[in-house]
Amino acid sequence: MKTRISVQERLKDLRVERGLESGRTGTGNRHFKISLGSYENDNDEYKEINHGSLLKLADFYQVSVDYLLGLTNNRRYENTPPIEELHLSDEVVELLKSERFNNRLLCEIISHEKFKELLADAEIYVDGIATMHFHDTNSSLAALRAMVLEEHPEAAADRAIKVLEACQIEEEDFFCHVTHKTWDVILHDIRKAHENDSESAPDTTPADELIREVQKAMQSPGDRVQQFTEIFCKAFRLKYKRLSQEERSLLKKLFKKSPPLIKQSGMNFRRRPWK
């Protein structure tokens, strides 16, 4: 996940958020018609957009120019609120300014609907609000278990005694489990939201894609050698149609010599003519 978003990405997010097409769109000004998609060329992150277009795009999307330029993540606040209103310590302010970690990711974590729940659980644990309840409950269960075992020591492995033991939960274990579940939801949702980002790792590897292509070829009729040759070219990003006839023949000869996959396919090379 990028620490900063480009102008092109920002414009695309705003357009998609509003459900607009990338074609020519009016802005309410009869003298200004824009092709929204023309500003979203992912192949040119540093494409310049003139000052007038930036102002009109900002007005169209009802955001500040600084927001479009990626200088701020605040759409509504033109200027940063006073530090005292945010109740941030000097250490936190310096840390945020240092860009030593991904502030954009931090913002998404904090703005997630589950973050309040996570912070509430953390505050309960830090303040020790539930400590006494855990202590009293565990003490009562331990005393009851000890009393039963005193009269019936042979019942140490009894199911009821084991239940009393299992009901004793350590405060740290409880809050680690609860907060871990909340963290899982937050991080999973953010990862899902960014799965199509250019810098996000794909769910599958090139090897997975190659295996799927080979399995598909094994189940389909036709010239297997031709199919595997095309799969090979695709895996190594070679344009099969641009290869010369000599290059295609050479590849097929290599596959014919020692390709375990083709041998296992049951093909009879003597009966199948080369093309």
HELIX and SHEET records of a PDB file:
HELIX    1   1 VAL A    7  GLU A   17  1                                  11    
HELIX    2   2 LEU A   36  TYR A   39  5                                   4    
HELIX    3   3 HIS A   51  TYR A   61  1                                  11    
HELIX    4   4 VAL A   65  LEU A   68  1                                   4    
HELIX    5   5 ILE A   83  LEU A   86  1                                   4    
HELIX    6   6 ASP A   90  SER A   98  1                                   9    
HELIX    7   7 ASN A  103  SER A  111  1                                   9    
HELIX    8   8 PHE A  115  ASP A  127  1                                  13    
HELIX    9   9 THR A  131  GLU A  151  1                                  21    
HELIX   10  10 PRO A  153  ALA A  155  5                                   3    
HELIX   11  11 ARG A  159  ALA A  166  1                                   8    
HELIX   12  12 GLU A  171  ALA A  193  1                                  23    
HELIX   13  13 PRO A  206  MET A  218  1                                  13    
HELIX   14  14 ARG A  224  ALA A  235  1                                  12    
HELIX   15  15 TYR A  240  ARG A  242  5                                   3    
HELIX   16  16 GLN A  245  LYS A  257  1                                  13    
HELIX   17  17 PRO A  260  LYS A  263  1                                   4    
SHEET    1   A 2 ARG A  24  GLY A  26  0                                        
SHEET    2   A 2 LYS A  33  SER A  35 -1                                        
END                                                                             
